[in-house]
């Protein structure tokens, strides 16, 4: 193949299939929308350990999706090849927070919509989704659940501690019970009547109670 064949190739015709103005506008909007998604993710995160790299991934994913869809919409043949290429991609990273899936799909959807030229839909839709997440995710429950890890020496101490908890708490449910010779360990899910935690001090001083631990519980486990 000579240099003249290269310049006659139809490959070079694809350079102007998407104008520079369209590319710049789409990528700038993708960057701005991705940063907005990252901000909402940071404000609504409720997991155990915050990962800034995941937030950066949301920005990059929005821009990458925009680039891919721009290429697909400019060439029908390329779109078929792109589908085949992406079908072999497998992601092995486990998603620990269910809400992270919504942010991933949000970033991908915004990238697709922006590349398709539906700018109002991408901007207005992102604002509404962000407001909904801020409203519902950050809504605090009036009665937060807690876990009490209680260690007793015998069944009499266990019954006395259970009666004490039912008297001072709004709700008390046994989640697990472990019994060994001379030791009983209980895991109880409780709802407190107010924010006063002094009852745990009195519980730990009861006869037969060797240990009492109060832990805030939001449904997540650390592994």
C-alpha positions in Angstrom: 0.0 0.0 0.0 1.4 3.4 -1.0 0.9 6.8 0.5 -1.6 7.7 -2.2 -3.7 4.6 -1.3 -3.7 5.7 2.3 -5.1 9.1 1.4 -7.7 7.6 -0.9 -8.8 5.2 1.8 -12.4 5.7 3.1 -10.9 5.6 6.6 -10.0 9.2 6.4 -13.5 10.2 5.4 -14.7 9.2 8.9 -12.5 12.0 10.4 -15.1 14.6 9.5 -18.2 12.4 10.2 -18.5 14.2 13.6 -17.7 17.9 13.7 -15.2 19.2 16.3 -17.9 21.6 17.7 -20.3 18.7 18.3 -17.5 16.6 20.0 -16.4 19.5 22.2 -19.9 20.4 23.2 -20.9 16.9 24.0 -17.7 16.2 26.0 -17.9 19.4 28.0 -21.6 18.7 28.9 -20.6 15.1 29.7 -17.9 16.4 32.1 -20.2 18.9 33.7 -23.0 16.3 34.2 -20.5 13.7 35.4 -19.3 16.1 38.0 -22.9 16.7 39.1 -23.5 13.0 39.4 -20.2 12.7 41.4 -21.4 15.5 43.8 -24.8 13.8 44.3 -23.0 10.5 45.0 -20.8 12.2 47.6 -23.7 13.8 49.3 -25.9 10.7 49.4 -23.2 8.1 50.3 -24.1 6.1 53.4 -21.7 3.2 53.2 -19.0 2.2 55.6 -15.9 3.5 53.7 -16.2 6.3 51.0 -14.3 5.6 47.8 -13.3 8.7 45.8 -12.1 6.5 43.0 -15.7 5.4 42.3 -16.8 9.0 42.1 -14.1 9.7 39.5 -15.2 6.5 37.7 -18.7 8.1 37.3 -17.2 11.1 35.6 -15.0 9.1 33.3 -17.9 6.7 32.5 -20.1 9.5 31.4 -17.5 10.9 29.1 -16.5 7.5 27.7 -20.1 6.6 27.0 -20.5 9.9 25.2 -17.5 9.2 23.0 -18.7 5.7 22.2 -22.2 6.8 21.2 -20.8 9.6 19.1 -18.8 7.1 17.1 -21.8 4.7 16.8 -24.2 7.4 15.6 -21.8 8.5 12.9 -21.4 5.1 11.3 -23.9 2.3 11.1 -21.2 -0.3 10.3 -19.2 0.8 13.2 -22.2 0.4 15.5 -22.5 -3.3 14.6 -18.9 -3.9 15.3 -19.1 -1.9 18.6 -21.9 -4.1 19.8 -19.9 -7.2 19.1 -16.8 -5.8 20.7 -18.6 -4.7 23.9 -20.4 -8.0 24.2 -17.2 -9.8 25.2 -16.4 -7.3 28.1 -16.9 -8.8 31.5 -16.7 -6.8 34.8 -15.5 -8.7 37.9 -15.8 -5.9 40.4 -18.4 -6.6 43.1 -20.9 -3.8 43.8 -21.3 -3.6 47.6 -23.7 -0.8 47.8 -27.0 -1.3 45.9 -27.3 2.4 45.2 -24.0 2.4 43.3 -25.7 0.5 40.5 -28.2 3.4 40.1 -25.2 5.8 39.8 -23.5 3.6 37.2 -26.6 3.4 35.0 -27.2 7.1 35.5 -23.7 7.9 34.2 -24.2 5.6 31.2 -27.7 6.9 30.4 -26.5 10.5 30.5 -23.6 9.7 28.2 -26.0 8.1 25.7 -28.5 10.9 25.8 -25.9 13.6 25.4 -24.3 11.9 22.4 -27.7 11.5 20.8 -28.1 15.3 21.0 -30.9 15.4 23.5 -29.3 18.0 25.7 -32.4 19.3 27.6 -33.4 15.7 28.5 -29.9 15.0 29.8 -29.6 18.2 31.9 -33.2 18.4 33.2 -33.4 14.6 33.8 -30.1 14.7 35.8 -31.3 17.6 37.9 -34.6 15.8 38.8 -32.8 12.5 39.5 -30.3 14.3 41.7 -33.1 16.0 43.7 -35.0 12.7 44.1 -31.9 11.0 45.5 -31.1 13.9 47.8 -34.7 13.8 49.1 -35.1 10.1 49.7 -31.6 8.9 50.5 -30.8 11.5 53.1 -34.1 11.2 54.8 -33.5 10.2 58.3 -35.7 7.7 60.1 -37.4 8.9 63.3 -36.3 5.6 65.0 -32.9 4.3 64.0 -32.1 0.6 64.7 -29.3 -0.5 66.9 -27.6 -3.8 67.8 -26.8 -4.8 71.4 -24.2 -7.5 71.9 -24.9 -8.8 75.4 -22.8 -11.4 77.4 -24.3 -13.0 80.4 -23.2 -15.7 82.8 -26.4 -17.7 83.2 -30.1 -17.8 82.2 -31.2 -15.8 85.2 -29.0 -12.9 84.2 -30.3 -13.2 80.7 -33.9 -12.9 81.8 -33.2 -10.0 84.1 -31.4 -8.2 81.2 -34.2 -8.9 78.8 -36.8 -7.5 81.2 -34.6 -4.4 81.8 -34.3 -3.8 78.0 -38.0 -4.2 77.4 -38.7 -1.6 80.1 -36.3 1.0 78.7 -36.6 0.4 75.0 -39.3 0.8 72.4 -38.5 -2.5 70.7 -36.2 -5.4 71.4 -35.9 -8.5 69.2 -33.4 -11.4 69.6 -31.4 -11.9 66.3 -29.0 -14.6 67.5 -28.1 -16.5 70.7 -24.8 -18.3 71.3 -24.5 -20.5 74.4 -21.3 -21.9 75.9 -20.6 -23.4 79.3 -20.8 -20.5 81.7 -21.4 -17.9 79.0 -24.4 -16.7 77.0 -24.1 -14.2 74.2 -27.1 -12.4 72.6 -27.4 -10.2 69.6 -30.5 -8.0 69.9 -32.0 -5.5 67.4 -33.4 -2.6 69.4 -35.3 0.7 68.9 -34.6 3.4 71.5 -37.3 5.7 72.8 -34.9 8.7 72.6 -31.2 9.4 72.0 -30.3 8.7 75.6 -27.8 5.8 75.8 -27.3 5.7 79.5 -29.4 2.6 79.8 -26.4 0.6 78.4 -24.3 1.7 81.3 -26.9 0.5 83.8 -27.2 -2.8 81.8 -23.5 -3.5 82.0 -23.5 -3.1 85.8 -26.3 -5.6 86.3 -25.4 -8.8 88.2 -24.5 -11.6 85.8 -23.9 -9.3 82.8 -20.2 -9.4 81.8 -20.3 -7.2 78.7 -22.8 -5.0 76.9 -22.0 -3.3 73.5 -24.3 -0.9 71.6 -23.7 -0.6 67.9 -25.5 1.6 65.3 -27.0 -0.6 62.6 -28.0 0.5 59.1 -28.3 -2.9 57.3 -24.7 -3.0 56.1 -22.1 -5.5 57.1 -18.3 -5.1 57.1 -16.6 -8.2 55.7 
